[in-house]
Amino acid sequence: MLIKSVKLHNIRSYLESKIELPKGSVLLSGDIGSGKSTVLLATEFALFGLQRGLLDGASLLRSNKKEGFVELELEINNKVIKIKRELKREKKSVVQGNATINIDGTTKELAATELKQFILNTLNYPSGLLTKRNLIYRFTVYTPQEEMKRILLEKPETRLDTLRKVFDVDKYKRIKDSCEIFLNQLKEKKKEKEGQLVDLPFKQEQLSKKEKESKENEKKINELKPKLANAKKRVKQIKDLILKQENEIEKFKLVRENLAKTETKHGEKIKQLNEINNEIKELEKLITSLKNELSKLKYQDKEKEKIKKSITEQEQLLKNLRAKEKLIEKELSSFTTRKQILEKDIHNISDLKTCPVCKQEVTSEHRKKITSEINQELVKLNKQFNEKNKSLQELSDKLETVEKQVQDLNEEEKIVEIAKIKFQNFNEKQKQKLKLIKTSKQIDEEIKTLADKKNEYEKTLKETKELELKHKKTREQLETEQEKEHVLALDYKGIEKGKENILKEMSELKIEINKKLKVKSALEELKKLQNWLNKDFLFIADTIEKQVMANLNAEFNLLFQKWFEMLVEDENLKTRTDFDFTPSIEQEGYEINYNYLSGGERTALALAYRLALNQVINSMLSKLATRNLLILDEPTDGFSSEQLDKMRDVLQELKAEQLILVSHETKIESFVEHIIRFQKQGHVSRVEM
């Protein structure tokens, strides 16, 4: 992997800047605080995002800005990859924003976790590092010098635990820890299964008792079976006898039903006969009454016709009189109208001064003359009116007389009609009486026949008493035998039910016992597994881990000594690492404390440790895409002039395709191929052009 450029926007002391990084050895030069290390931190952020405890957003985003980003351009396996990560300021913290990746011109937006997974895959880092801190990058590519010194001074167990993760050997510890957890779970399962087996002997004893009870029940059932069969047989025999008796009684039952029907019918016929005789008596009374009435009434068809003819004649006369009456009333109305006109003319003439036709003056003589003529006509008209009025009165009287005659004739006609109806009724009642007398005789004959049948049925029923008595005794015997059968059946059913319950309990016990036997078998397997894990597996895992760490330690120790000897030319000062990778320093054969070393010697020790780690990890993980990239941040802090000269040999020995150094030492400039200078003005960092 080669870093081609890093673009910063609102990152720490940078507002907007792009740093181009060539191949070969590159020195990032500038005063302390000019922004050199910011480029390295921004590169790590672009690759792996924010990391708790290593890199937080508040330390990256410029303090007075709400957003910023880092865009990193890489070359990996001849592909150009651009990674862009954004930062956003929220109320209480700075968080990651959008993240994008561009491969050969194609851009895609990814979630933070997806981008980290992509980077790990592209760099060929172990996939297990997705949820871990970015240890391999920190110990192979870029390690702040102070962090390496801190590792050197940590407790051995803490350092060893860190290096296990760096070397990806912590899986053995995880295996052992997981094995211990699993063993604890096995112990719990073992206790659980042992608890499940506590009552196994009791359950087996219960099953033995139930099997004994089952055999006893089977014996009782075999004894009861023939007794119950005999009881059922006796009950069946008695039932057959009862059925035979009931069939015979059934025949008499029909006779009894017929007797009841005959008695009912006999009573109904007597009642019907009495009703008919009473009806005949009533008819005789009615006929006598009608006969007396008819003797007083006259009824003849000729007389009826004569009355009808008279009514017709009188109605015609009445019609003619009413027509004349209407004619006279009309004439009287005409006289009244004419009289009103004349009286109006007299009134008009008395006030008339000028003729409405000729417009000449009307004289009083002329008015008197006309008035006299009208009065003469009125007198004549009154005379005619009185004569017509008299004629109308005479006509009204005649009408009244004729209407009375018509009314009398109608009354006479009604009387004749009533006489006719009564005569017809009399004849009908005579016929009805004769019919009822005939019916009475028939019913009387039926009553005699029914009485004979009744006597015959009563005689037959006397023979059934003895049979019914036998039937009663047989039914009593049946009840006794059924009771015996019921008692036996209840006993049998109770024992059978007990047998079923025992078999059910036995089945449940067998299931429980089988389950417990399986648990017992599983418990034996658990014990075997527990024994194997305790005695064999943990020993093997521990041995493998120790062997791997021993091999790594041997390789690491050689490299560590090599780099330290290159940086410190003091034959009396020797160093090596213990099994837990703790540096041990000897001077003239005596072990000395780290704190007694000079500043340059401490830096040399840390740098040697750092370079040894880089080479061991790259050797172990040969497919890492970052193996040709090395970043050294202030690797010469505290070095003497002679030690700085040794750095030329170290850099040549490294042979990295891209080596990036951060230093403010001007002497280093002659050791590298490229120099990028940084300066800071007004709290803003920039690259010198």
C-alpha positions in Angstrom: 0.0 0.0 0.0 1.3 3.5 -0.9 -0.2 6.8 0.4 -0.5 9.2 -2.6 -2.2 12.2 -0.8 -4.0 13.3 2.3 -6.6 16.1 2.0 -7.6 17.9 5.2 -10.6 20.2 5.8 -11.1 21.7 9.2 -8.9 19.1 10.8 -7.0 20.4 13.9 -4.8 23.3 12.8 -5.7 22.9 9.1 -8.4 24.8 7.3 -8.0 23.4 3.8 -4.9 21.6 2.7 -3.7 18.7 0.5 -0.4 16.9 1.1 1.0 14.9 -1.8 3.2 12.0 -0.6 5.7 10.4 -3.2 7.3 6.9 -3.1 10.6 6.3 -1.3 11.7 8.0 1.9 9.8 11.2 2.8 10.5 13.5 5.6 7.7 15.6 7.2 9.8 18.5 8.5 8.8 21.5 10.6 8.9 23.0 14.0 7.1 21.2 16.9 3.4 21.9 16.7 3.5 22.8 13.0 1.0 20.1 12.1 3.2 17.1 11.0 1.6 14.5 13.3 -1.9 15.7 12.4 -1.3 14.3 8.9 -0.5 10.9 10.4 -3.5 10.9 12.7 -5.8 12.0 9.8 -4.4 9.1 7.8 -5.3 6.7 10.5 -8.8 8.2 10.9 -9.5 7.9 7.2 -8.5 4.2 7.3 -10.1 3.1 10.5 -12.4 5.8 11.8 -12.7 7.0 15.3 -11.3 4.6 17.9 -12.2 4.8 21.6 -9.0 5.3 23.7 -6.9 6.0 20.6 -8.5 8.6 18.4 -11.6 10.7 19.3 -13.5 13.2 17.1 -13.0 16.1 19.5 -9.2 15.9 19.1 -9.5 15.9 15.3 -12.2 18.5 14.4 -11.1 22.1 14.5 -12.4 23.6 17.7 -14.5 26.4 16.1 -15.9 24.3 13.2 -19.2 22.3 12.9 -17.9 19.9 10.2 -14.7 18.6 8.6 -13.4 15.7 6.6 -10.3 13.7 5.6 -9.8 12.4 2.1 -7.1 9.8 1.7 -5.8 8.6 -1.7 -4.1 5.2 -1.8 -2.6 2.9 -4.3 -3.2 -0.8 -3.5 -2.5 -3.7 -6.0 -2.3 -1.2 -8.9 -5.8 0.3 -7.9 -6.3 3.9 -6.9 -8.7 4.1 -3.9 -10.0 7.3 -2.4 -11.4 7.2 1.1 -13.4 10.1 2.6 -14.6 10.3 6.2 -16.6 13.2 7.6 -16.8 14.6 11.2 -19.8 16.5 12.6 -20.1 18.4 15.8 -23.2 17.6 17.9 -24.3 19.2 21.2 -22.1 17.1 23.5 -19.6 15.3 21.1 -18.0 15.0 17.7 -19.2 12.0 15.7 -18.5 10.4 12.4 -20.6 11.6 9.5 -20.9 10.2 6.0 -18.2 7.8 4.6 -17.5 7.2 0.9 -15.1 5.1 -1.1 -14.0 5.7 -4.7 -12.3 2.9 -6.6 -11.0 3.8 -10.1 -13.6 6.6 -10.4 -16.6 4.8 -9.0 -17.9 6.3 -5.7 -20.1 4.4 -3.2 -21.4 5.5 0.2 -20.8 3.0 3.1 -21.7 2.8 6.8 -18.7 3.2 9.2 -18.6 -0.5 10.0 -18.9 -1.5 6.3 -16.0 0.8 5.4 -13.8 -0.6 8.2 -14.6 -4.1 7.0 -13.7 -3.1 3.4 -10.3 -1.6 4.6 -9.5 -4.7 6.6 -10.3 -7.0 3.6 -8.3 -4.8 1.2 -5.2 -4.6 3.5 -5.5 -8.4 4.2 -5.9 -7.8 7.9 -7.5 -10.7 9.9 -11.3 -10.4 9.9 -11.3 -10.8 13.7 -9.9 -7.2 14.0 -13.2 -5.6 13.0 -14.4 -5.3 16.6 -10.9 -4.7 18.1 -8.7 -1.7 18.4 -6.4 -1.2 15.3 -3.4 -2.9 16.8 -1.7 -4.3 13.7 -1.6 -0.9 12.0 -0.3 0.7 15.2 2.6 -1.8 15.6 3.5 -2.3 11.9 2.9 1.0 10.1 2.5 3.9 12.5 3.2 4.0 16.3 3.5 7.3 18.2 6.9 7.1 19.9 5.4 7.8 23.4 3.0 4.8 23.0 5.9 2.5 22.3 7.7 3.7 25.4 4.5 3.2 27.4 4.4 -0.5 26.2 8.0 -1.0 27.3 7.1 0.2 30.8 3.8 -1.7 31.3 3.4 -4.7 33.5 4.6 -7.9 31.9 1.1 -9.5 31.8 -0.5 -6.3 30.3 2.3 -6.1 27.7 2.0 -9.8 26.9 -1.7 -9.5 26.5 -1.3 -6.6 24.1 1.3 -8.5 22.0 -0.9 -11.6 21.9 -3.4 -9.4 20.1 -0.8 -7.8 17.9 0.6 -11.2 16.8 -3.0 -12.6 16.5 -2.0 -15.2 19.1 -4.6 -14.1 21.6 -6.8 -16.8 20.1 -5.0 -19.4 22.3 -5.8 -17.4 25.4 -9.4 -16.9 24.2 -9.5 -20.7 23.6 -8.3 -21.4 27.1 -10.6 -18.7 28.6 -13.5 -20.1 26.6 -12.5 -23.6 27.7 -12.6 -22.5 31.4 -16.0 -20.9 30.8 -17.2 -24.1 29.1 -15.8 -26.2 32.0 -17.8 -24.0 34.4 -20.9 -24.5 32.3 -20.1 -28.3 32.3 -20.0 -28.2 36.1 -23.3 -26.5 36.2 -24.8 -29.0 33.7 -23.2 -31.8 35.7 -24.8 -30.5 39.0 -28.1 -30.1 37.1 -28.0 -33.6 35.8 -26.9 -35.1 39.1 -29.9 -33.2 40.7 -32.2 -34.8 38.1 -30.9 -38.3 39.1 -31.4 -37.9 42.8 -34.8 -39.6 42.7 -33.9 -42.3 40.1 -33.8 -45.2 42.7 -37.1 -44.0 44.2 -38.7 -44.0 40.8 -37.4 -47.5 40.0 -38.7 -48.8 43.4 -42.1 -47.2 42.6 -42.2 -48.9 39.2 -41.5 -52.3 40.9 -44.5 -51.7 43.3 -46.8 -50.7 40.4 -45.9 -53.8 38.5 -46.8 -55.9 41.5 -50.1 -54.0 41.9 -50.8 -54.6 38.2 -50.4 -58.4 38.6 -52.8 -58.4 41.6 -55.4 -56.4 39.6 -55.1 -58.8 36.7 -55.8 -61.8 39.1 -58.9 -60.0 40.5 -60.2 -59.3 36.9 -59.8 -62.9 35.9 -61.9 -64.0 39.0 -64.6 -61.4 38.3 -65.0 -62.1 34.6 -66.9 -65.4 34.8 -69.2 -64.1 37.7 -70.1 -61.0 35.7 -70.7 -63.1 32.6 -73.1 -65.4 34.5 -74.9 -62.4 36.0 -75.3 -60.9 32.5 -76.6 -64.2 31.2 -79.3 -64.4 34.0 -80.4 -60.9 33.3 -80.7 -61.7 29.6 -82.9 -64.8 30.3 -85.2 -62.8 32.5 -85.4 -60.0 30.0 -86.4 -62.5 27.3 -89.2 -63.9 29.6 -90.4 -60.3 30.3 -90.4 -59.6 26.5 -92.5 -62.7 25.9 -95.0 -61.7 28.7 -95.1 -58.1 27.4 -95.9 -59.4 23.9 -98.9 -61.3 25.3 -99.9 -58.3 27.5 -99.6 -56.1 24.5 -102.5 -58.0 22.8 -104.7 -57.2 25.9 -103.4 -53.7 25.8 -105.1 -53.4 22.4 -108.3 -54.7 23.9 -108.0 -52.1 26.7 -107.4 -49.4 24.2 -110.4 -50.5 22.2 -112.5 -50.6 25.4 -111.5 -47.1 26.3 -112.3 -45.9 22.7 -115.7 -47.8 22.8 -116.6 -46.3 26.2 -115.6 -42.8 24.9 -117.6 -43.3 21.8 -120.6 -44.8 23.7 -120.7 -41.7 26.0 -120.4 -39.4 23.0 -123.3 -41.1 21.2 -125.5 -40.9 24.3 -124.7 -37.2 24.6 -125.3 -36.7 20.9 -128.7 -38.4 21.2 -129.8 -36.3 24.1 -128.8 -33.1 22.2 -130.8 -34.3 19.1 -133.9 -35.1 21.2 -133.6 -31.7 22.9 -133.3 -30.1 19.4 -136.4 -31.9 18.2 -138.4 -30.6 21.2 -137.3 -27.1 20.4 -138.3 -27.5 16.8 -141.8 -28.7 17.7 -142.2 -25.6 19.9 -141.1 -23.4 17.0 -143.3 -25.1 14.4 -146.4 -24.7 16.7 -145.6 -21.0 17.0 -145.1 -20.5 13.3 -148.3 -22.3 12.6 -150.2 -19.9 14.9 -148.6 -16.9 13.2 -149.4 -18.1 9.6 -153.0 -18.6 10.5 -153.3 -14.9 11.2 -151.4 -13.8 8.0 -152.8 -13.8 4.5 -150.5 -14.6 1.8 -151.4 -15.1 -1.9 -149.3 -14.5 -5.0 -152.2 -12.7 -6.8 -152.6 -10.2 -4.0 -148.8 -9.5 -4.1 -149.0 -8.8 -7.8 -151.9 -6.5 -7.4 -150.0 -4.5 -4.7 -146.9 -4.3 -7.0 -149.1 -3.0 -9.8 -150.7 -0.3 -7.6 -147.3 0.8 -6.3 -146.0 1.1 -9.9 -149.1 3.3 -10.9 -148.8 5.5 -7.9 -145.0 6.0 -8.4 -145.6 7.0 -12.1 -148.3 9.5 -10.9 -145.9 10.8 -8.3 -143.2 11.3 -11.0 -145.6 13.3 -13.2 -146.8 15.5 -10.3 -143.1 16.2 -9.3 -142.4 17.2 -13.0 -145.4 19.7 -12.9 -144.2 21.0 -9.6 -140.8 21.8 -11.1 -142.4 23.5 -14.1 -144.6 25.8 -11.8 -141.6 26.6 -9.6 -139.7 27.6 -12.7 -142.6 29.9 -13.9 -142.8 31.5 -10.4 -139.0 32.1 -10.5 -139.5 33.8 -13.9 -142.4 36.0 -12.5 -140.2 37.0 -9.5 -137.3 38.0 -11.8 -139.6 40.1 -14.1 -141.2 41.8 -11.1 -137.7 42.7 -9.8 -136.7 44.2 -13.2 -140.0 46.3 -13.3 -139.5 47.6 -9.8 -135.9 48.6 -10.7 -137.2 50.4 -13.9 -139.7 52.4 -11.8 -136.9 53.5 -9.5 -134.6 54.4 -12.4 -137.3 56.5 -14.2 -138.2 58.5 -11.1 -134.5 59.8 -11.1 -134.1 60.1 -14.9 -133.6 63.7 -16.2 -132.2 63.0 -19.8 -132.9 60.1 -22.2 -129.8 57.9 -22.5 -130.7 57.2 -26.1 -131.8 60.5 -27.7 -130.2 62.7 -25.1 -133.5 64.8 -24.8 -134.9 66.0 -21.6 -137.4 63.7 -19.9 -140.5 65.5 -18.7 -142.4 64.7 -15.5 -145.6 63.8 -17.6 -143.5 61.4 -19.6 -142.1 59.8 -16.4 -145.6 59.5 -15.0 -146.9 57.9 -18.1 -144.1 55.3 -18.2 -144.4 54.6 -14.5 -148.2 54.1 -14.9 -147.6 51.6 -17.7 -145.1 49.6 -15.6 -147.4 49.6 -12.6 -150.3 48.1 -14.7 -147.9 45.4 -15.9 -146.9 44.7 -12.3 -150.5 44.3 -11.2 -151.1 41.9 -14.0 -147.9 40.0 -13.1 -148.9 39.7 -9.4 -152.2 38.3 -10.4 -150.6 35.6 -12.5 -148.0 34.9 -9.7 -150.8 34.3 -7.1 -152.7 32.0 -9.5 -149.5 29.9 -10.1 -148.7 29.9 -6.4 -152.2 28.6 -5.6 -151.8 25.8 -8.3 -148.4 24.9 -6.7 -150.0 24.5 -3.3 -152.8 22.3 -4.6 -150.1 20.2 -6.4 -148.1 19.9 -3.2 -151.1 18.6 -1.3 -151.8 16.0 -4.0 -148.1 14.9 -3.9 -148.3 14.4 -0.2 -151.4 12.3 -0.6 -149.8 10.1 -3.3 -146.6 9.7 -1.3 -148.7 8.4 1.6 -150.5 5.9 -0.6 -147.1 4.7 -2.0 -145.8 4.3 1.5 -148.9 2.3 2.7 -148.6 0.0 -0.4 -144.9 -0.6 0.4 -145.8 -1.5 4.0 -148.4 -3.9 2.7 -145.9 -5.4 0.3 -143.4 -6.0 3.2 -146.1 -7.8 5.3 -146.9 -10.1 2.4 -143.1 -10.8 1.9 -142.7 -11.6 5.6 -145.6 -14.0 5.4 -143.9 -15.7 2.5 -140.6 -16.1 4.4 -142.3 -17.4 7.5 -144.2 -20.0 5.4 -140.9 -21.1 3.9 -139.3 -21.3 7.4 -142.2 -23.4 8.6 -141.7 -25.9 5.8 -137.9 -26.0 6.4 -138.4 -26.6 10.2 -140.8 -29.5 9.4 -138.2 -31.1 7.1 -135.4 -30.5 9.8 -137.6 -32.2 12.4 -138.1 -35.3 10.3 -134.4 -35.5 9.5 -133.5 -35.3 13.2 -136.0 -38.0 14.1 -134.3 -40.3 11.6 -130.8 -39.4 12.9 -132.0 -40.1 16.5 -133.1 -43.6 15.5 -129.7 -44.3 13.9 -127.7 -43.1 16.9 -129.9 -45.2 19.2 -129.0 -48.3 17.2 -125.2 -47.3 17.4 -125.5 -47.0 21.2 -126.9 -50.5 21.5 -124.0 -51.9 19.3 -121.3 -50.0 21.3 -122.8 -51.3 24.6 -122.6 -54.9 23.3 -118.9 -54.4 22.3 -118.1 -52.8 25.7 -119.5 -55.8 27.5 -117.4 -58.1 25.3 -114.1 -56.2 25.9 -114.7 -56.1 29.7 -115.2 -59.8 29.7 -111.9 -60.4 27.8 -109.9 -58.1 30.1 -110.8 -60.1 33.2 -108.4 -62.9 31.9 -105.3 -60.5 31.9 -105.1 -60.0 35.6 -103.2 -63.3 36.3 -100.8 -62.6 33.4 -100.0 -59.1 34.7 -99.4 -60.5 38.2 -96.8 -62.9 36.8 -95.2 -60.1 34.7 -94.9 -58.0 37.9 -93.0 -60.8 39.8 -90.7 -61.3 36.8 -89.8 -57.6 36.7 -89.0 -57.7 40.4 -86.7 -60.6 39.8 -85.1 -58.7 36.9 -84.4 -55.7 39.2 -82.7 -58.0 41.8 -80.5 -59.6 39.1 -79.7 -56.3 37.5 -78.6 -54.9 40.9 -76.3 -57.9 41.4 -74.9 -57.4 37.8 -74.5 -53.7 38.5 -72.5 -54.3 41.7 -70.3 -56.8 39.9 -69.9 -54.4 36.9 -68.9 -51.6 39.3 -66.3 -53.8 41.0 -65.0 -54.9 37.6 -64.9 -51.4 36.2 -63.2 -50.1 39.4 -60.5 -52.7 39.1 -60.2 -52.1 35.4 -59.9 -48.4 36.0 -57.3 -49.0 38.7 -55.5 -51.2 36.2 -55.5 -48.4 33.6 -54.3 -45.9 36.1 -51.5 -48.2 37.3 -50.5 -48.9 33.6 -50.6 -45.1 33.0 -48.5 -44.5 36.1 -46.1 -47.3 35.0 -45.8 -45.8 31.5 -45.1 -42.4 33.0 -42.6 -43.9 35.4 -40.9 -45.8 32.6 -40.7 -42.6 30.5 -39.2 -40.7 33.5 -36.8 -43.5 34.3 -35.7 -43.7 30.6 -35.2 -40.0 30.6 -33.2 -40.2 33.7 -31.1 -43.1 32.3 -30.4 -40.9 29.3 -29.4 -38.1 31.7 -27.2 -40.6 33.5 -25.6 -41.6 30.2 -25.2 -37.9 29.3 -23.7 -37.3 32.7 -21.1 -40.0 32.1 -20.2 -38.3 28.8 -20.0 -34.9 30.5 -17.6 -36.4 33.0 -15.5 -37.9 30.3 -15.5 -34.5 28.4 -14.7 -32.6 31.6 -11.8 -35.0 32.3 -10.4 -34.7 28.8 -10.7 -30.9 28.7 -9.0 -30.6 32.2 -6.2 -33.1 31.6 -5.6 -33.0 27.8 -7.1 -30.0 25.9 -6.0 -27.2 28.2 -2.5 -28.6 28.4 -2.3 -28.9 24.5 -3.6 -25.3 24.0 -1.2 -23.9 26.7 1.7 -25.9 25.1 0.9 -24.7 21.6 0.6 -21.0 22.8 3.9 -21.3 24.7 5.6 -22.8 21.6 4.3 -20.1 19.3 5.2 -17.3 21.7 8.6 -18.9 22.2 9.3 -19.0 18.4 8.1 -15.4 18.1 10.1 -14.3 21.0 13.3 -16.0 19.6 12.8 -14.2 16.2 11.8 -10.9 17.9 14.8 -11.1 20.3 17.3 -11.4 17.4 15.8 -8.5 15.5 15.5 -6.4 18.7 19.2 -6.9 19.5 20.2 -6.2 15.9 18.4 -2.8 15.8 19.5 -1.8 19.3 23.2 -2.6 18.5 22.9 -0.5 15.3 21.6 2.5 17.2 23.8 2.2 20.3 27.6 1.5 19.9 28.4 0.4 23.4 29.9 -3.0 23.9 29.1 -2.9 27.6 25.4 -2.2 27.0 23.5 -5.3 25.9 19.7 -6.0 25.7 17.4 -9.0 25.2 13.7 -9.8 25.9 12.3 -12.3 28.4 9.6 -14.8 27.6 6.9 -12.2 28.2 8.7 -9.8 25.8 10.0 -7.6 28.7 13.3 -5.8 27.6 16.2 -6.7 29.9 19.2 -4.3 29.9 22.7 -5.4 31.0 25.7 -3.2 31.5 29.0 -4.9 32.1 27.2 -8.1 33.0 24.8 -6.4 35.4 21.1 -5.9 34.8 20.1 -2.2 35.0 16.8 -0.4 35.2 15.3 1.3 32.2 15.2 4.6 34.1 19.0 4.6 34.3 19.3 4.9 30.5 19.9 8.2 28.8 17.2 9.8 26.8 18.8 8.8 23.5 19.3 5.2 24.8 15.6 5.0 25.8 14.5 6.3 22.4 16.9 3.7 20.7 15.4 0.9 22.9 11.8 1.9 21.9 12.7 2.3 18.2 14.5 -1.1 18.2 11.5 -2.7 19.8 9.2 -0.9 17.3 11.2 -2.1 14.2 11.5 -5.6 15.6 7.7 -5.8 16.0 7.2 -4.4 12.4 9.4 -7.1 10.9 8.0 -10.0 13.0 4.4 -9.1 12.2 5.1 -8.7 8.5 6.9 -12.0 8.5 4.0 -13.8 10.3 1.3 -12.1 8.1 3.1 -12.1 4.7 0.0 -11.0 2.8 -0.4 -7.7 4.6 -0.9 -4.9 2.0 0.9 -2.4 4.4 4.1 -4.4 4.7 5.9 -2.0 2.2 4.8 1.1 4.2 6.5 2.4 7.4 5.7 5.6 9.3 8.1 6.8 12.1 6.9 9.6 14.3 9.8 11.5 16.0 12.0 8.3 16.1 15.2 10.3 17.1 13.9 12.2 20.1 16.9 12.7 22.4 19.5 11.2 20.0 23.0 12.3 20.1 24.8 13.4 16.9 26.4 10.0 16.6 23.1 8.2 17.0 21.5 10.5 14.3 24.3 9.3 12.0 23.3 5.7 12.7 19.8 6.5 11.5 21.2 6.6 7.9 22.2 2.9 8.2 18.8 2.0 9.8 16.8 3.7 7.1 18.9 2.0 4.3 18.4 -1.4 6.1 14.7 -1.0 6.3 14.2 -1.0 2.4 10.5 0.2 2.7 8.8 1.1 -0.6 7.4 4.2 1.1 9.0 5.4 4.4 7.4 8.5 6.0 9.4 10.1 8.9 8.2 12.9 11.1 11.1 14.9 12.6 12.3 18.4 13.4 16.0 17.3 13.2 17.6 19.0 10.2 20.3 16.3 10.0 17.7 13.7 8.9 17.0 15.7 5.8 20.2 14.4 4.2 19.1 10.8 4.8 15.8 10.9 2.8 14.8 11.3 -0.9 11.9 13.8 -0.4 11.2 16.6 2.1 7.8 18.2 2.8 8.0 21.3 5.0 5.2 22.5 7.3 4.7 25.8 9.0 2.1 27.3 11.3 0.9 30.9 11.2 -2.0 32.4 13.1 -3.1 28.9 14.4 -3.3 27.6 10.8 -1.0 24.9 9.4 0.0 24.7 5.8 2.6 23.1 3.5 5.4 25.3 2.3 5.5 25.4 -1.5 
